[in-house]
Amino acid sequence: MMTYALRRLIMLPVVLFALSLMIFGLQMSLSPTQRLAAYAPTDDYLKGGQEMIRTMIEQYGLDDPFPVQYARWLSNILHGNLGWSETARQPVATALSSLFPATMELVFFAFVPGLLCAIWLGSRAGTNHNKWQDHSIRVFAILGWSFPTYVFGLLMLLIFYSTLDWFPPGRLSQWAITEVNSDEFTRYTGANTIDALLNWNWPIFFDAIRHLVAPVITLMYVNVASITRVMRTSMLETLRQDYVRTARAKGMPRKVVELRHARRNALLPVVTVAGMELAYMMGGVVITETIFDFPGLGQFAAKSAAGLDFPAVLGFGIYFALVLVALNLIVDLIYPMLDPRVKTR
């Protein structure tokens, strides 16, 4: 197990180095004036005219050779300097760190219950092949897989906000925002639900939950549908294996065979899909956050791209690349726990 884990860890710096070269190469496709926005607010150098722009380009070495600029850029990244965001009117690193708790709160409530639900539904469908349970779950999964996220999100808004006025968009109501920003409310994590519990403020907690319901359901349905399909297919393949037939022939109880032997091995492809789903959700669910006016990383990335805020887009790209690499590593380390044969590869 240790040898397997070390091999994966050794590859991590190589992958990160390649990703950094790709991201920096994209940045170098911009002109020196455009890249200057990563070092200072646009207003600061545009007011000074062309002479000020040339001076600042020389000051920051934006005409230096590629290796020199890459080394300087990498040093800035390692020190947390991702440039200035015109969209957020603050440094990119500050914007990302302040919005990260909002996205993580949404991801936590959507991913964890959704994954457990998808595993149960997929197992249920696989063990009841071609029965009414299997057909019902397949219809549910196909609808969720084929339903565009923005359409389902708009339906949620139409039904639960416009018609019933149950689950409004945003993160908090206006009265709750005022209270959260007051001196009487202590910020611990940036996640409204957790901070409300730590402050023993139940009205804020329930208001935060009320605003989370619609975007969480939207995310859950799409992700549950995709993981359920994978789990069902994997479960069917596993139940046809010889060792499962042998266990049944020996008279082992059906539930023991299905849950202890079949489902554990059927989880391998599910872990891969779930890891990728979690990575994209942590990267900021752009459509969902935009539809529900949820101020997280996804909405920030969408606004930055629309406003041609290159430092913010590149900073978000670096963050997303790190999330993908980290979660791929975690998935690789989970594999041997589910299948001991992986340790020898």
Secondary structure, 3 states (H helix, E strand, C coil): CHHHHHHHHHHHHHHHHHHHHHHHHHHHCCCHHHHHHHCCCHHHHHCCHHHHHHHHHHHCCCCCCHHHHHHHHHHHHHCCCCCEECCCCEEHHHHHHHHHHHHHHHHHHHHHHHHHHHHHHHHHHHHCCCCHHHHHHHHHHHHHHHCCHHHHHHHHHHHHHHHCCCCCCCCCCHHHHHHHCCCCCCCCCCCHHHHHHHCCCHHHHHHHHHHHHHHHHHHHHHHHHHHHHHHHHHHHHHHCCHHHHHHHHCCCCHHHHHHHHHHHHHHHHHHHHHHHHHHHHHCCCHHHHHHCCCCCHHHHHHHHHHCCCHHHHHHHHHHHHHHHHHHHHHHHHHHHHHCHHHHHC
